[in-house]
Amino acid sequence: MESKIEILSTVTIEHSDDLYKIVDGLNRTLKRENLMFGLALDQDDKNKAVFTIYRT
């Protein structure tokens, strides 16, 4: 069985120490809707974070 992950949206935002809490809450709440959320530091600017929404 092939699993395909589709990127629905990506946005760059100001980094905050508590952003991971939002992403964790979204992942726990919406996994049944086949949605997944990611957060990573921007490679060019460590004061920014990249927030991505995926459909699994």
mmCIF file of the N, C-alpha and C atoms, coordinates in Angstrom:
data_MODEL
# 
_entry.id   MODEL 
# 
loop_
_atom_site.group_PDB 
_atom_site.id 
_atom_site.type_symbol 
_atom_site.label_atom_id 
_atom_site.label_alt_id 
_atom_site.label_comp_id 
_atom_site.label_asym_id 
_atom_site.label_entity_id 
_atom_site.label_seq_id 
_atom_site.pdbx_PDB_ins_code 
_atom_site.Cartn_x 
_atom_site.Cartn_y 
_atom_site.Cartn_z 
_atom_site.occupancy 
_atom_site.B_iso_or_equiv 
_atom_site.pdbx_formal_charge 
_atom_site.auth_seq_id 
_atom_site.auth_comp_id 
_atom_site.auth_asym_id 
_atom_site.auth_atom_id 
_atom_site.pdbx_PDB_model_num 
ATOM 1   N N  . MET A 1 1  ? 0.842  -1.174 0.000  1.00 0.00 ? 1  MET A N  1 
ATOM 2   C CA . MET A 1 1  ? 0.000  0.000  0.000  1.00 0.00 ? 1  MET A CA 1 
ATOM 3   C C  . MET A 1 1  ? 0.889  1.239  0.000  1.00 0.00 ? 1  MET A C  1 
ATOM 4   N N  . GLU A 1 2  ? 0.609  2.164  -0.920 1.00 0.00 ? 2  GLU A N  1 
ATOM 5   C CA . GLU A 1 2  ? 1.400  3.378  -1.050 1.00 0.00 ? 2  GLU A CA 1 
ATOM 6   C C  . GLU A 1 2  ? 0.788  4.506  -0.229 1.00 0.00 ? 2  GLU A C  1 
ATOM 7   N N  . SER A 1 3  ? 1.628  5.173  0.549  1.00 0.00 ? 3  SER A N  1 
ATOM 8   C CA . SER A 1 3  ? 1.177  6.304  1.352  1.00 0.00 ? 3  SER A CA 1 
ATOM 9   C C  . SER A 1 3  ? 1.669  7.578  0.694  1.00 0.00 ? 3  SER A C  1 
ATOM 10  N N  . LYS A 1 4  ? 0.735  8.458  0.329  1.00 0.00 ? 4  LYS A N  1 
ATOM 11  C CA . LYS A 1 4  ? 1.100  9.701  -0.331 1.00 0.00 ? 4  LYS A CA 1 
ATOM 12  C C  . LYS A 1 4  ? 0.805  10.862 0.607  1.00 0.00 ? 4  LYS A C  1 
ATOM 13  N N  . ILE A 1 5  ? 1.778  11.722 0.794  1.00 0.00 ? 5  ILE A N  1 
ATOM 14  C CA . ILE A 1 5  ? 1.610  12.910 1.624  1.00 0.00 ? 5  ILE A CA 1 
ATOM 15  C C  . ILE A 1 5  ? 1.598  14.113 0.699  1.00 0.00 ? 5  ILE A C  1 
ATOM 16  N N  . GLU A 1 6  ? 0.547  14.925 0.821  1.00 0.00 ? 6  GLU A N  1 
ATOM 17  C CA . GLU A 1 6  ? 0.369  16.102 -0.020 1.00 0.00 ? 6  GLU A CA 1 
ATOM 18  C C  . GLU A 1 6  ? 0.521  17.359 0.833  1.00 0.00 ? 6  GLU A C  1 
ATOM 19  N N  . ILE A 1 7  ? 1.330  18.307 0.377  1.00 0.00 ? 7  ILE A N  1 
ATOM 20  C CA . ILE A 1 7  ? 1.471  19.583 1.075  1.00 0.00 ? 7  ILE A CA 1 
ATOM 21  C C  . ILE A 1 7  ? 0.292  20.467 0.690  1.00 0.00 ? 7  ILE A C  1 
ATOM 22  N N  . LEU A 1 8  ? -0.465 20.908 1.695  1.00 0.00 ? 8  LEU A N  1 
ATOM 23  C CA . LEU A 1 8  ? -1.620 21.769 1.458  1.00 0.00 ? 8  LEU A CA 1 
ATOM 24  C C  . LEU A 1 8  ? -1.257 23.242 1.581  1.00 0.00 ? 8  LEU A C  1 
ATOM 25  N N  . SER A 1 9  ? -0.365 23.557 2.521  1.00 0.00 ? 9  SER A N  1 
ATOM 26  C CA . SER A 1 9  ? -0.019 24.959 2.754  1.00 0.00 ? 9  SER A CA 1 
ATOM 27  C C  . SER A 1 9  ? 1.289  25.042 3.517  1.00 0.00 ? 9  SER A C  1 
ATOM 28  N N  . THR A 1 10 ? 2.057  26.076 3.214  1.00 0.00 ? 10 THR A N  1 
ATOM 29  C CA . THR A 1 10 ? 3.285  26.363 3.941  1.00 0.00 ? 10 THR A CA 1 
ATOM 30  C C  . THR A 1 10 ? 3.349  27.860 4.180  1.00 0.00 ? 10 THR A C  1 
ATOM 31  N N  . VAL A 1 11 ? 3.693  28.228 5.402  1.00 0.00 ? 11 VAL A N  1 
ATOM 32  C CA . VAL A 1 11 ? 3.800  29.650 5.733  1.00 0.00 ? 11 VAL A CA 1 
ATOM 33  C C  . VAL A 1 11 ? 5.004  29.846 6.646  1.00 0.00 ? 11 VAL A C  1 
ATOM 34  N N  . THR A 1 12 ? 5.710  30.959 6.470  1.00 0.00 ? 12 THR A N  1 
ATOM 35  C CA . THR A 1 12 ? 6.833  31.310 7.323  1.00 0.00 ? 12 THR A CA 1 
ATOM 36  C C  . THR A 1 12 ? 6.352  32.349 8.332  1.00 0.00 ? 12 THR A C  1 
ATOM 37  N N  . ILE A 1 13 ? 6.639  32.079 9.613  1.00 0.00 ? 13 ILE A N  1 
ATOM 38  C CA . ILE A 1 13 ? 6.170  32.939 10.691 1.00 0.00 ? 13 ILE A CA 1 
ATOM 39  C C  . ILE A 1 13 ? 7.314  33.232 11.652 1.00 0.00 ? 13 ILE A C  1 
ATOM 40  N N  . GLU A 1 14 ? 7.105  34.193 12.545 1.00 0.00 ? 14 GLU A N  1 
ATOM 41  C CA . GLU A 1 14 ? 8.094  34.484 13.585 1.00 0.00 ? 14 GLU A CA 1 
ATOM 42  C C  . GLU A 1 14 ? 8.207  33.287 14.528 1.00 0.00 ? 14 GLU A C  1 
ATOM 43  N N  . HIS A 1 15 ? 9.422  32.914 14.859 1.00 0.00 ? 15 HIS A N  1 
ATOM 44  C CA . HIS A 1 15 ? 9.641  31.793 15.768 1.00 0.00 ? 15 HIS A CA 1 
ATOM 45  C C  . HIS A 1 15 ? 9.250  32.174 17.190 1.00 0.00 ? 15 HIS A C  1 
ATOM 46  N N  . SER A 1 16 ? 8.656  31.232 17.883 1.00 0.00 ? 16 SER A N  1 
ATOM 47  C CA . SER A 1 16 ? 8.300  31.390 19.295 1.00 0.00 ? 16 SER A CA 1 
ATOM 48  C C  . SER A 1 16 ? 8.550  30.056 19.979 1.00 0.00 ? 16 SER A C  1 
ATOM 49  N N  . ASP A 1 17 ? 8.954  30.102 21.221 1.00 0.00 ? 17 ASP A N  1 
ATOM 50  C CA . ASP A 1 17 ? 9.268  28.867 21.951 1.00 0.00 ? 17 ASP A CA 1 
ATOM 51  C C  . ASP A 1 17 ? 8.051  27.957 22.121 1.00 0.00 ? 17 ASP A C  1 
ATOM 52  N N  . ASP A 1 18 ? 6.840  28.505 22.085 1.00 0.00 ? 18 ASP A N  1 
ATOM 53  C CA . ASP A 1 18 ? 5.636  27.712 22.318 1.00 0.00 ? 18 ASP A CA 1 
ATOM 54  C C  . ASP A 1 18 ? 4.928  27.248 21.045 1.00 0.00 ? 18 ASP A C  1 
ATOM 55  N N  . LEU A 1 19 ? 5.483  27.529 19.881 1.00 0.00 ? 19 LEU A N  1 
ATOM 56  C CA . LEU A 1 19 ? 4.827  27.111 18.639 1.00 0.00 ? 19 LEU A CA 1 
ATOM 57  C C  . LEU A 1 19 ? 4.618  25.606 18.574 1.00 0.00 ? 19 LEU A C  1 
ATOM 58  N N  . TYR A 1 20 ? 5.565  24.836 19.100 1.00 0.00 ? 20 TYR A N  1 
ATOM 59  C CA . TYR A 1 20 ? 5.446  23.383 19.039 1.00 0.00 ? 20 TYR A CA 1 
ATOM 60  C C  . TYR A 1 20 ? 4.190  22.894 19.764 1.00 0.00 ? 20 TYR A C  1 
ATOM 61  N N  . LYS A 1 21 ? 3.730  23.630 20.775 1.00 0.00 ? 21 LYS A N  1 
ATOM 62  C CA . LYS A 1 21 ? 2.526  23.235 21.504 1.00 0.00 ? 21 LYS A CA 1 
ATOM 63  C C  . LYS A 1 21 ? 1.293  23.311 20.610 1.00 0.00 ? 21 LYS A C  1 
ATOM 64  N N  . ILE A 1 22 ? 1.241  24.323 19.760 1.00 0.00 ? 22 ILE A N  1 
ATOM 65  C CA . ILE A 1 22 ? 0.126  24.457 18.816 1.00 0.00 ? 22 ILE A CA 1 
ATOM 66  C C  . ILE A 1 22 ? 0.159  23.322 17.805 1.00 0.00 ? 22 ILE A C  1 
ATOM 67  N N  . VAL A 1 23 ? 1.331  23.050 17.258 1.00 0.00 ? 23 VAL A N  1 
ATOM 68  C CA . VAL A 1 23 ? 1.476  21.977 16.270 1.00 0.00 ? 23 VAL A CA 1 
ATOM 69  C C  . VAL A 1 23 ? 1.121  20.628 16.885 1.00 0.00 ? 23 VAL A C  1 
ATOM 70  N N  . ASP A 1 24 ? 1.565  20.387 18.102 1.00 0.00 ? 24 ASP A N  1 
ATOM 71  C CA . ASP A 1 24 ? 1.244  19.137 18.790 1.00 0.00 ? 24 ASP A CA 1 
ATOM 72  C C  . ASP A 1 24 ? -0.265 19.003 18.989 1.00 0.00 ? 24 ASP A C  1 
ATOM 73  N N  . GLY A 1 25 ? -0.919 20.064 19.428 1.00 0.00 ? 25 GLY A N  1 
ATOM 74  C CA . GLY A 1 25 ? -2.366 20.029 19.627 1.00 0.00 ? 25 GLY A CA 1 
ATOM 75  C C  . GLY A 1 25 ? -3.123 19.786 18.332 1.00 0.00 ? 25 GLY A C  1 
ATOM 76  N N  . LEU A 1 26 ? -2.697 20.431 17.268 1.00 0.00 ? 26 LEU A N  1 
ATOM 77  C CA . LEU A 1 26 ? -3.334 20.214 15.967 1.00 0.00 ? 26 LEU A CA 1 
ATOM 78  C C  . LEU A 1 26 ? -3.152 18.775 15.496 1.00 0.00 ? 26 LEU A C  1 
ATOM 79  N N  . ASN A 1 27 ? -1.943 18.240 15.637 1.00 0.00 ? 27 ASN A N  1 
ATOM 80  C CA . ASN A 1 27 ? -1.693 16.857 15.217 1.00 0.00 ? 27 ASN A CA 1 
ATOM 81  C C  . ASN A 1 27 ? -2.538 15.863 16.006 1.00 0.00 ? 27 ASN A C  1 
ATOM 82  N N  . ARG A 1 28 ? -2.643 16.065 17.300 1.00 0.00 ? 28 ARG A N  1 
ATOM 83  C CA . ARG A 1 28 ? -3.435 15.152 18.138 1.00 0.00 ? 28 ARG A CA 1 
ATOM 84  C C  . ARG A 1 28 ? -4.930 15.248 17.823 1.00 0.00 ? 28 ARG A C  1 
ATOM 85  N N  . THR A 1 29 ? -5.398 16.444 17.532 1.00 0.00 ? 29 THR A N  1 
ATOM 86  C CA . THR A 1 29 ? -6.826 16.681 17.324 1.00 0.00 ? 29 THR A CA 1 
ATOM 87  C C  . THR A 1 29 ? -7.293 16.294 15.926 1.00 0.00 ? 29 THR A C  1 
ATOM 88  N N  . LEU A 1 30 ? -6.468 16.547 14.919 1.00 0.00 ? 30 LEU A N  1 
ATOM 89  C CA . LEU A 1 30 ? -6.927 16.410 13.537 1.00 0.00 ? 30 LEU A CA 1 
ATOM 90  C C  . LEU A 1 30 ? -6.342 15.227 12.780 1.00 0.00 ? 30 LEU A C  1 
ATOM 91  N N  . LYS A 1 31 ? -5.650 14.318 13.468 1.00 0.00 ? 31 LYS A N  1 
ATOM 92  C CA . LYS A 1 31 ? -5.085 13.165 12.760 1.00 0.00 ? 31 LYS A CA 1 
ATOM 93  C C  . LYS A 1 31 ? -6.172 12.285 12.148 1.00 0.00 ? 31 LYS A C  1 
ATOM 94  N N  . ARG A 1 32 ? -7.348 12.234 12.768 1.00 0.00 ? 32 ARG A N  1 
ATOM 95  C CA . ARG A 1 32 ? -8.454 11.438 12.214 1.00 0.00 ? 32 ARG A CA 1 
ATOM 96  C C  . ARG A 1 32 ? -9.000 12.027 10.920 1.00 0.00 ? 32 ARG A C  1 
ATOM 97  N N  . GLU A 1 33 ? -8.692 13.300 10.680 1.00 0.00 ? 33 GLU A N  1 
ATOM 98  C CA . GLU A 1 33 ? -9.115 13.976 9.445  1.00 0.00 ? 33 GLU A CA 1 
ATOM 99  C C  . GLU A 1 33 ? -8.051 13.865 8.355  1.00 0.00 ? 33 GLU A C  1 
ATOM 100 N N  . ASN A 1 34 ? -7.049 13.015 8.592  1.00 0.00 ? 34 ASN A N  1 
ATOM 101 C CA . ASN A 1 34 ? -5.940 12.803 7.659  1.00 0.00 ? 34 ASN A CA 1 
ATOM 102 C C  . ASN A 1 34 ? -5.121 14.068 7.422  1.00 0.00 ? 34 ASN A C  1 
ATOM 103 N N  . LEU A 1 35 ? -4.987 14.868 8.482  1.00 0.00 ? 35 LEU A N  1 
ATOM 104 C CA . LEU A 1 35 ? -4.156 16.064 8.412  1.00 0.00 ? 35 LEU A CA 1 
ATOM 105 C C  . LEU A 1 35 ? -2.970 15.905 9.351  1.00 0.00 ? 35 LEU A C  1 
ATOM 106 N N  . MET A 1 36 ? -1.831 16.478 8.947  1.00 0.00 ? 36 MET A N  1 
ATOM 107 C CA . MET A 1 36 ? -0.622 16.435 9.745  1.00 0.00 ? 36 MET A CA 1 
ATOM 108 C C  . MET A 1 36 ? 0.020  17.820 9.650  1.00 0.00 ? 36 MET A C  1 
ATOM 109 N N  . PHE A 1 37 ? 0.633  18.258 10.723 1.00 0.00 ? 37 PHE A N  1 
ATOM 110 C CA . PHE A 1 37 ? 1.207  19.596 10.786 1.00 0.00 ? 37 PHE A CA 1 
ATOM 111 C C  . PHE A 1 37 ? 2.680  19.495 11.135 1.00 0.00 ? 37 PHE A C  1 
ATOM 112 N N  . GLY A 1 38 ? 3.489  20.322 10.491 1.00 0.00 ? 38 GLY A N  1 
ATOM 113 C CA . GLY A 1 38 ? 4.921  20.300 10.730 1.00 0.00 ? 38 GLY A CA 1 
ATOM 114 C C  . GLY A 1 38 ? 5.443  21.685 11.057 1.00 0.00 ? 38 GLY A C  1 
ATOM 115 N N  . LEU A 1 39 ? 6.551  21.717 11.780 1.00 0.00 ? 39 LEU A N  1 
ATOM 116 C CA . LEU A 1 39 ? 7.186  22.970 12.165 1.00 0.00 ? 39 LEU A CA 1 
ATOM 117 C C  . LEU A 1 39 ? 8.693  22.778 12.104 1.00 0.00 ? 39 LEU A C  1 
ATOM 118 N N  . ALA A 1 40 ? 9.365  23.698 11.433 1.00 0.00 ? 40 ALA A N  1 
ATOM 119 C CA . ALA A 1 40 ? 10.824 23.629 11.321 1.00 0.00 ? 40 ALA A CA 1 
ATOM 120 C C  . ALA A 1 40 ? 11.385 25.040 11.333 1.00 0.00 ? 40 ALA A C  1 
ATOM 121 N N  . LEU A 1 41 ? 12.622 25.169 11.791 1.00 0.00 ? 41 LEU A N  1 
ATOM 122 C CA . LEU A 1 41 ? 13.286 26.466 11.704 1.00 0.00 ? 41 LEU A CA 1 
ATOM 123 C C  . LEU A 1 41 ? 13.608 26.774 10.254 1.00 0.00 ? 41 LEU A C  1 
ATOM 124 N N  . ASP A 1 42 ? 13.445 28.021 9.872  1.00 0.00 ? 42 ASP A N  1 
ATOM 125 C CA . ASP A 1 42 ? 13.822 28.474 8.538  1.00 0.00 ? 42 ASP A CA 1 
ATOM 126 C C  . ASP A 1 42 ? 15.338 28.346 8.414  1.00 0.00 ? 42 ASP A C  1 
ATOM 127 N N  . GLN A 1 43 ? 15.821 27.760 7.345  1.00 0.00 ? 43 GLN A N  1 
ATOM 128 C CA . GLN A 1 43 ? 17.261 27.534 7.185  1.00 0.00 ? 43 GLN A CA 1 
ATOM 129 C C  . GLN A 1 43 ? 18.026 28.835 6.979  1.00 0.00 ? 43 GLN A C  1 
ATOM 130 N N  . ASP A 1 44 ? 17.355 29.853 6.431  1.00 0.00 ? 44 ASP A N  1 
ATOM 131 C CA . ASP A 1 44 ? 18.025 31.126 6.152  1.00 0.00 ? 44 ASP A CA 1 
ATOM 132 C C  . ASP A 1 44 ? 17.941 32.110 7.315  1.00 0.00 ? 44 ASP A C  1 
ATOM 133 N N  . ASP A 1 45 ? 16.904 32.003 8.139  1.00 0.00 ? 45 ASP A N  1 
ATOM 134 C CA . ASP A 1 45 ? 16.682 32.949 9.238  1.00 0.00 ? 45 ASP A CA 1 
ATOM 135 C C  . ASP A 1 45 ? 16.184 32.183 10.457 1.00 0.00 ? 45 ASP A C  1 
ATOM 136 N N  . LYS A 1 46 ? 17.037 31.994 11.425 1.00 0.00 ? 46 LYS A N  1 
ATOM 137 C CA . LYS A 1 46 ? 16.702 31.192 12.614 1.00 0.00 ? 46 LYS A CA 1 
ATOM 138 C C  . LYS A 1 46 ? 15.675 31.875 13.517 1.00 0.00 ? 46 LYS A C  1 
ATOM 139 N N  . ASN A 1 47 ? 15.293 33.107 13.211 1.00 0.00 ? 47 ASN A N  1 
ATOM 140 C CA . ASN A 1 47 ? 14.235 33.790 13.955 1.00 0.00 ? 47 ASN A CA 1 
ATOM 141 C C  . ASN A 1 47 ? 12.859 33.513 13.352 1.00 0.00 ? 47 ASN A C  1 
ATOM 142 N N  . LYS A 1 48 ? 12.829 32.748 12.277 1.00 0.00 ? 48 LYS A N  1 
ATOM 143 C CA . LYS A 1 48 ? 11.589 32.400 11.589 1.00 0.00 ? 48 LYS A CA 1 
ATOM 144 C C  . LYS A 1 48 ? 11.363 30.899 11.677 1.00 0.00 ? 48 LYS A C  1 
ATOM 145 N N  . ALA A 1 49 ? 10.093 30.505 11.601 1.00 0.00 ? 49 ALA A N  1 
ATOM 146 C CA . ALA A 1 49 ? 9.728  29.092 11.584 1.00 0.00 ? 49 ALA A CA 1 
ATOM 147 C C  . ALA A 1 49 ? 8.872  28.833 10.364 1.00 0.00 ? 49 ALA A C  1 
ATOM 148 N N  . VAL A 1 50 ? 8.962  27.651 9.820  1.00 0.00 ? 50 VAL A N  1 
ATOM 149 C CA . VAL A 1 50 ? 8.157  27.247 8.670  1.00 0.00 ? 50 VAL A CA 1 
ATOM 150 C C  . VAL A 1 50 ? 7.099  26.263 9.167  1.00 0.00 ? 50 VAL A C  1 
ATOM 151 N N  . PHE A 1 51 ? 5.837  26.650 9.008  1.00 0.00 ? 51 PHE A N  1 
ATOM 152 C CA . PHE A 1 51 ? 4.694  25.842 9.436  1.00 0.00 ? 51 PHE A CA 1 
ATOM 153 C C  . PHE A 1 51 ? 4.071  25.244 8.182  1.00 0.00 ? 51 PHE A C  1 
ATOM 154 N N  . THR A 1 52 ? 3.898  23.924 8.165  1.00 0.00 ? 52 THR A N  1 
ATOM 155 C CA . THR A 1 52 ? 3.390  23.234 6.982  1.00 0.00 ? 52 THR A CA 1 
ATOM 156 C C  . THR A 1 52 ? 2.198  22.355 7.367  1.00 0.00 ? 52 THR A C  1 
ATOM 157 N N  . ILE A 1 53 ? 1.191  22.365 6.502  1.00 0.00 ? 53 ILE A N  1 
ATOM 158 C CA . ILE A 1 53 ? 0.018  21.506 6.673  1.00 0.00 ? 53 ILE A CA 1 
ATOM 159 C C  . ILE A 1 53 ? 0.052  20.463 5.562  1.00 0.00 ? 53 ILE A C  1 
ATOM 160 N N  . TYR A 1 54 ? -0.109 19.188 5.961  1.00 0.00 ? 54 TYR A N  1 
ATOM 161 C CA . TYR A 1 54 ? -0.083 18.066 5.020  1.00 0.00 ? 54 TYR A CA 1 
ATOM 162 C C  . TYR A 1 54 ? -1.398 17.307 5.082  1.00 0.00 ? 54 TYR A C  1 
ATOM 163 N N  . ARG A 1 55 ? -1.770 16.695 3.961  1.00 0.00 ? 55 ARG A N  1 
ATOM 164 C CA . ARG A 1 55 ? -2.848 15.707 3.944  1.00 0.00 ? 55 ARG A CA 1 
ATOM 165 C C  . ARG A 1 55 ? -2.175 14.354 3.763  1.00 0.00 ? 55 ARG A C  1 
ATOM 166 N N  . THR A 1 56 ? -2.548 13.393 4.641  1.00 0.00 ? 56 THR A N  1 
ATOM 167 C CA . THR A 1 56 ? -1.913 12.069 4.581  1.00 0.00 ? 56 THR A CA 1 
ATOM 168 C C  . THR A 1 56 ? -2.874 11.053 4.009  1.00 0.00 ? 56 THR A C  1 
# 
